[in-house]
Structure formats: C-alpha cells, structure tokens
Amino acid sequence: MFHKILIANRGEIACRIIRTARRMGIRCVAVYSDADVNAHHVNLADEAFHIGPAPAADSYLRTDKLIEIAERSGAEAIHPGYGFVSENAEFAAACEAHNLVFIGPPSSAIASMGSKSAAKVIMEKAGVPLVPGYHGDDQTPETLRAEAEKCGFPLLLKAVAGGGGKGMRVVEDIGEFDAALDAAKREATNAFSNSDMLIERYLTQPRHIEIQVFCDQSGRGVYLAERDCSVQRRHQKVLEEAPAPGLSEETRRAMGEAAVKAAQAINYVGAGTVEFLYDVDGSFFFMEMNTRLQVEHPVTEMVTSEDLVEWQLQVAWGDPLPLDQSQIKIHGHALEARIYAEDPDQDFLPATGNLRYLRTPNESAHVRVDTGVVEGDDISIHYDPMIAKLIVWDKNRKQAINRMVQALEHYRIAGVATNIRFIHALTDSRPFRDADLTTSFIDAHRDKLFVESELSTHTALVLATGFIMETHKVGNSSGPDPWSPFNRSDSWRMNAEHAQSLQLEANDTLYDLTVRVRANHYQVSVGDAVYDLCANLADDYLQATINDHRINVYGNLYHDRLALFHGGESFHCTRYRENHVLDDLAPEGGLNAPMNGTIVTVQADVGDSVRAGQTLVVMEAMKMEHTIRAPADGVVSEIFCVEGEQVAESAELIVVEASEQNTEEAS
C-alpha cells in the first residue's frame, strides 16, 4: 500500500480523505493557499505546502505546482477529491507521466466523460438510454437555435464541460433562448474555459437518481446502491438519500447494470457516479457520468457499511475490488444534508463571514458530520460556501428523517447566514416525508419550506432579553458591567424600582423594551404587552419561563450581536446602546452588491431609460452569476462599477431614478 499521498484539495473532502488514509497507515501531504494557512485540513495533515494566492486559479488549480510538491514531498500518489482538478484529464495524464499514481480513473476515461456531448455518443453506442436532444460539434447560435426548436420546449441548456449547476439554463420557449444561451455560455467560460453547450429535453417531473459504480484495473465492475438527489436549488443538490424511495428491485438492478455498462464502455477504474433522470413512468435516461468521488458518497457508505475512500486507495494500488456484486448488501436508510453558508430567503445567495459560534450534533452510529472548518474559521468568497455535510442513518426512511430533523435542531451556527432552518423545514415537511420527489421539489412546495418562525417576534425578544440579562449578571471581565446601575446615565435611583430601557434591532426593525428586575425574575415590556420572565443561563443554554410557558434555547452573544437557536430555527438581533446609530439607508433608487464578487457586465449607460426587471449589472461570486435588475421603470443616473472590478458586499453599483409617472403614482 502507499506510504504517502498528496491531497490536491482543501476543506471537507481533504479532511475526509485524511481520516481514512491515517487509519490505513498512510501519511498525508496537504496543500494550502494564502486563504487557508490555518485551515483545518492543513492542521490534520502530516505535512503541508503553500501552493499560492487565494484564488483557486492561482493555487488549487495549478497542476504544475501540485506535481512539483508531490515530487518534493516524496508522495507516491495524488488524491484529487472532488472539484478542482478531480476531472482534469490533462492533470491525470501529467501524473502518469511523472510516475505518480492518480487516485482516480485513467486520463482517457476522464476525457471520454469530460465532454457531455461526447459522453452521450459513447453511451448511445453502449446501449445506455439517452434523453432526446442535441450534443453535436456545431456550436453556432443558428444551429443551436434550430436544434432547440427541433428538441421542443421546455429544454435544458447545459455546458458540455459543466458540473455543479454552472453553465446551465432552463428555457421555456424560443423567445427566451438567445438570452439564456448568452448567459449560459458566459458562465461556462468563466467556470470551465469552455463555452460549448448541449441541449436536452427538460422533463417536467423527473427524479435525479445516480448509481455509485466501482471498477478495478482488471475491468471488473460493481454498483453500490443508488442515491436519490432530486432535491436541488439552481441545479445543485441540497439533500441526498440512499436507497432511492419507491424504486422497484427490477428498476434498481436495471439502472445498476446500465451504470456498470457505461463505466466499462470507457475502461473505467476507481469510483464513479452515473447519473440518470428517472421519469414518472419508470423510464430512465443517462444524464452524465462524474469521474470522481461524489460529495454525497457518505450516504452510500452508511447503507453499505463500506469506506469508499479505502476502496479508492486499494484499487489505485492495484488490488482487486473488495467485494463482488453478490456480496454488496444494503441495510437501512441514510440522508445527507449539505450545510451551506447561504441565504435561502434571498434565492440561496452565497454568504461570507466568520464562524464565530459553531456547535454540531453529537456524532454516533446514527449521526456523522463531515466538515473542513472549526469555530473561528472564515467562509470566504474564494471557494464553495459549503460548511459541512450532515449524514444520518437509521433502519428505515421514516426513522432516518426523524434523525435528520433532530440533528438539525442541534446544529447551531452564528456569524454567517446558513440554510439550516430551510433544511429543517424541508426534511420535516409532509411532501418530503411522503417521498413526493422531483427535481422541482423546492419550487413546487415553497409554501411549506419558507415558513414563518414558530417563535413569535415578542417571544424571541423576551428570550433575547433574558439571555442578555443573565449573561451580564455574572459580570463582564472585559470592563465595567454595562448593566450595573452605577454605570448607567438613565433615570435609575437608589431604592426605586430598577427599570431600564433596552433597544433591540431585529429584522430591520428597532424595538424599545423596558426591563424591570424583580427578586428572582424579570418583567419585560414590549410595546403595550408585558411578560413575566424567569431565566437561568448555563454556558450557552438558557432555561426560560415566559408567563408560565417553559422554553429552552441556546444562544451566542458576541459584543452586542445575539443569536438564539430553537427547534432548528435561529433568531438574530443586535443591541443598540446610547452611543450606537443605525446605519444610513442606501440612497433611494440605489442598487447594491448582494455580496463580495466581480462585475461581469454592465448592461446600461448613464441616461438610459430602463424597464422594471431589466438586467443592469451581472456579477460573479463563488463561480455563480447574479443579476442586478431594475426595481422599477426609470432612468440610469449614476454607475459606480466597471466590468472586471472587484466589489464588496453592499457596495453601490448603479442608481436608477424613478420615472415621473411612477413618482406621480406613488404620491
């Protein structure tokens, strides 16, 4: 077996590989960019080498430096993980040329599947069923438009070198085609340096089911169950499960055999995933093959009790597959939720920030957390905003869902927006529990997934008051206690009832509260409502009783910012002191950057008349495009950005002055 391997990746997957390699007695070499000097994967590895600046193009994608570091360190093999160079055929070939084992398929297999259009030709010859569409070499807009009309609508435009939902657009009719093609090609060029497109008929109620395949160097292949990855946003997976609910044994076997046939058609070696679209009538169609380990591989590990990274290392060393098809058994049910730094209420906009408070559910035989971060780490603009993968297992789907719901209620993060509350609502929703699964699940059930908090605003404000009061009851080692009456400049008087004002800002609203401290409890007034509060704080756990209703919450108070956690939800507020002022509002009509990123195009000039919804600016962040549109009819009066410019979150980009007609209507 290998003595030492280099891991050409970062974050969660690098940590995941290190865990298995260390258990097998293999030493691990990590690489890190300027942004990852103190990253978790660097600290876990046996040794680590700096590879370049923060942008991936200057560090983790530098194939020449990866090979140089592997040779310097004495590594015998390179594990690419997923993403970055994992499906780079030229890199795999370069490893082979430098006598380094690429822990993945041969470069020829990667090249065969690297182009989605070429892959479909190969699959068609191998007898694997395909979705109707176009995957030819003629990429002129005229040809693509004509093929789109032949294919019929709705259709899916997809980058031939794509993945992760990038360079992909759903087109409902021919009128949308040209704009969608331009956007998809631009995004594909940015992400993959390849603007070629393929066209597929867009099935309206499909499920996304994929098969985990493995082949050894002798050509023997097996499939290890299937995964349902239908729950997606922006064509990126949100939640995966194994086995796929409601699939007959006959269909499972047919899909598995087709997947192995697909792998063997390109002389595949190692771990791979063949993805299918599964239609309501039970038919299935080849979509693509990912020539690497998938993000969602842990659900397969949980239901088969096999370590797929260990299999990868064994096969790359030259060992035969550990099991044949008859020996692979499925037991129980597993789910994986991707915990992302993103804001589901803002169309899943990626978020950045510091993980100032991080608590994960306890790991066990039923609960697993794969992560590459620790408390205090930053989520930056340079890499994918996934924080962790939460994986659960139980003996059936119903109990596995209950495990997931419970685990999410114990996952607490402050400092950056996350999708935890959304995932909690999703997994606990009736449609998901009933396995009403399609790739449009989120759009179809938005009313059940984007719901109001179970905690009323007043209840949350009273709990916040209790947390703040109890925190300061034990004193403040950083300076004078701001809650001491002797440090206040209000109307407090000796021997009078101790009443103090408290201002909390939540959801862009400033609330005035009055707190009266009694012998063993507080009386909290919010507007005209008065609440009796008993509270007891131990570390980050608050036991509270509000008007005889017992509520227990967790919280984190950082300076004047408080985050409370209850039942999978979080409530955030900020305490304003007398020396605080509210942020100035953005100028009326101003349009601001939703996050840090790069300006791709500015599609308006000063003086232009624009219509509501018209695209004004397109920016790129975390390898995804975000469109800034005119909020109303008006005239562009100022532009503060140019193409190629790096802009910070909330930076003003463009100003649109409302037209006179809109102004008159508003008045």
Secondary structure, DSSP 8 states (H G I E B T S, - for coil): --SEEEE---HHHHHHHHHHHHHTT-EEEEEEEGGGTT-HHHHHSSEEEEEESSSGGGTTT-HHHHHHHHHHHT-SEEE--SSTTTT-HHHHHHHHHTT-EESSS-HHHHHHHHSHHHHHHHHHHHT--B-SEE--S---HHHHHHHHHHH-SSEEEEETT--TTTTEEEE-SHHHHHHHHHHHHHHHHHHHS---EEEEE--SS-EEEEEEEEE-TTS-EEEEEEEEEEEEETTEEEEEEES-TT--HHHHHHHHHHHHHHHHTTT--EEEEEEEEE-TTS-EEEEEEE-S--TTHHHHHHHHT--HHHHHHHHHHT---SS-GGG----SEEEEEEEESEEGGGTTEE--EE--EEE-----SSEEEEES--TT-EE-TTS--EEEEEEEEESSHHHHHHHHHHHHHT-EEESS--SHHHHHHHHTSHHHHTT---TTHHHHTHHHHS---SS-HHHHHHHHHHHHHHHHHT--TTSS-TTSGGG--SS--TTS--EEEEEEEETTEEEEEEEEE-SS-EEEEETTEEEEEEEEEETTEEEEEETTEEEEEEEEEETTEEEEEETTEEEEEEEE-TT--------TTEEE-SSSEEEEEE---TT-EE-TT-EEEEEEETTEEEEEE-SSSEEEEEE---TT-EE-TT-EEEEEEE-HHHHHHH-
